[in-house]
Every structure is written in C-alpha cells, then in structure tokens.
Amino acid sequence: MPQLFFVKGSVSAGYAAVPAVYESGAFAFKNLAGYTFGGKLKIGSPFQRYSFTGSLFYTRVEGTSSYFGVVPAVEGYVAPATGNTVAVFSTNAGFDYAVLYLSPVLFSLSGEIGLNAISTGGNSAIARYGAVLGAGAEVSLSPAVAASLEASYRVTNLFVRESGEGLLGIVQLSLHLFFTFFTLP
C-alpha cells in the first residue's frame, strides 16, 4: 500500500566555508573554512512535490589568512580575521521542492529562514535572522533509509542587522543520512 504521509529525520555532517563577506558596499574576501553538523526533519507526502522542513545546524569556521577590505566597528560584532573563528548555531524552518525524480535519485531545491546565534573571535553570541537556499540529490537506500548530498548558501544575518554590519554568508556541502520513522498508509 503506498504511503500518504511521511516524517523523515536526518543526521548530517559536512564542509563549510566563508569565501567573502559583504561589508561597506563591497565584498571583503575571506579564507575561512571548517565543518558543519546537525540534522533535518522533513514532513510531506510522496504525492506532493514539496515537503516542509526544520533543521538544526552547528557550523564552525576558522580564518586561515587575512582579508582585504575595511570592516566597520559594530557593537557586539567582530568581523573575522586571521586566526579568528566564527561559530553559528542555526534553527531553521522552510521547504524542499522536488524538481526531478530519476529512480532512485530525487533532485530537489530548498529554502529556509531561521534564527542564528553567531559568535566571532570568542566574543559572546549575537542573534540574527537569516535565510538558506540549497540544492540536493537524495538516493533511496531502502524503504526507510536514504542518503542525501546537499549544497547550500546560508546568509546568517540577512534580516535585522546593525548599521554597518557585513552580511555573513556560509557555503555548506553536507551529507545527510535520512531515516523514515513515521508513515501514514
């Protein structure tokens, strides 16, 4: 009997990088790299092309070289420089949209908005609202297990920034292992 409704959960890990930060009307090129791990929850129906998502991620990147550009002083925010780390804890909600299904691979696009706690250079965390756009390919390994490779661009402070605060965007490449733990036939 085909399922009408599903709930999937994943654990994930991957690579994260901050190639540039948009500051003072120009891009300041960074060389920050590190890791990300977390999980994603999908709720949907195989008869619909979309599913609702929620995710939790912890991302940590570290500076490996200096950058070019002028960084304005913003209270509570320190732009990352050589040797500094940026740690971000993200909680997000959004959707996945199935673009193409070539059995057993499902290609999808995703979008999420969320709340991020951003800590730079050992300072206390600041809260910012951001957005995520991504694309992925999910391979079904069994009826209850799937693996997914997802590339995403996460702007951690897109909304409600301080005056002069640069946009902090993180490129992520994550591998998810999904488990279907509820279906409604």
CORLIN-V130367 format. One record per helix or strand of 3 or more residues. SS is the DSSP state (A for helix, B for strand). FROM is the first residue (numbers start at 1). LEN is the number of residues. Records with the same first field share a line. If there is no record, write none. Layout:
BEGIN
SS=FROM-LEN / FROM-LEN
END
This chain:
BEGIN
B=5-19 / 26-19 / 50-14 / 85-18 / 105-16 / 126-15 / 145-15 / 167-18
END
